[in-house]
Amino acid sequence: MTEHVKTEIADGVMTLTLQRPEKKNALTGAMYDTLSDALVRAGTDSSVRVVLFQGDGDSFTAGNDLADFASQARGESAVDSPAHHFIETISKATKPLVAAVQGNAVGVGTTMLLHCDLIYLADNARLITPFVNLALVPEAASSWLLPLRIGHAPAYAMFALGEPMEAATALACGLANAVVPQGELRKRAHDAAIALTRRPAGSLRLTKKLMRDQQRIAAQIAEEGQLFKERLKTPEAREAFAAFAERRPPDFSKLSA
């Protein structure tokens, strides 16, 4: 295990387990780096045919550790973050990606799922994209991929209002393959991963390539990334993170757009 991410390879499946349950698996820079390195390894390691993401505890992930965003908003750390590197890496993955999601999947915890090929949700899963609440913009090409998947109206509500999407709704919208009781989640996802290891790898790689407009995804990630950097430097972002730290509602009323 490295920096709260456990990496296991068995029977052709690389399982990446987020292990920071006391912080709802909020992702630090070191955790992003570990995930990115594992995905790069999976892409070149012939013993890995499928990658499976899962998280310990009652949440899949609370998303980016907000302390990192807050320090960037205050100009105390670089904005070119390990999070962006992870987003670029997962978007370029050529092998099948499977996710097992329980509890809250916040921010990148939801947008990364748009780059996974099979997604299994526990019945208590909630997908949350609160970027606008933090005075930011969506990332991981989600501003294009999410409306493409579920339609403009529900995608806008998820982004602009920060409304959680419950597991049953995510299944009905086409964001997941199945909803199962939490106790069955890991077995269901692992069984699917094993099934994929028995399929011809070349056909899987080409099928994934045909189903994804990689050039369009890369362009969207680049545009979002630039706007994200700019937003982190705004008075709105500083107010959002200060309010979060002070446990009060933010007040954007006196700030210009």
Protein Blocks (a to p, Z undefined) as FASTA:
>chain_A
ZZhiacddeehiacdddddfknoopacfklmmmmmmmmmmmmmmmkbmbdcdddehjbfb
ecjafklmmmmmnopacfbdfklmmmmmmmmpcbdcddddehjdehjlmmmmmmpfbdcd
dfkbccddfklmnopaceehlmmmmmmmnojklmmmmmmnopacdfklmmmnopafbdcd
fklmmmmmmmmmmmmmmpcfklmmmmmmmmpcfklmmmmmmmmmmmmmmmmmpmklmmmm
mmmmnopacdfklpcZZ
